[in-house]
Amino acid sequence: MATEADTCRKYVLPKLYAAGWTDDQICERRLLGHLDGLAGQVARLQRLQTESHLRLEQLLPSILDRAFKGEL
């Protein structure tokens, strides 16, 4: 089964070279694509962190109450 890299080497790169792209331009595009993907992951993680923080803040009074009652 062909991987994404195989497909890129076989179909995409030859067309980019035929269109006059240089190795530097291709590497720059790959890097920018990778950075865009990372930016999306960072944004998702920030949302999850915020949601987790809010949930923990909501649980804190209950946890403290149980702790002071000796239930933990």
QUISULQUI-V939076 format. One line per field, one symbol per residue. ss: DSSP state (@ for helix, = for strand, . for the rest). psi: psi as a letter, one per 40 degrees, with the letter a starting at -180 (. if undefined). A space follows every 10 residues. Layout:
BEGIN
ss->???
psi->???
END
This chain:
BEGIN
ss->...@@@@@@@ @@@@@@@@.. ..@@@@@@@@ @@@@@@@@@@ @@@@@@@@@@ @@@@@@@@@@ @@@@@@@@.. ..
psi->hhiddddddd ddddddddee iidddddddd dddddddddd dddddddddd dddddddddd ddddddddef e.
END
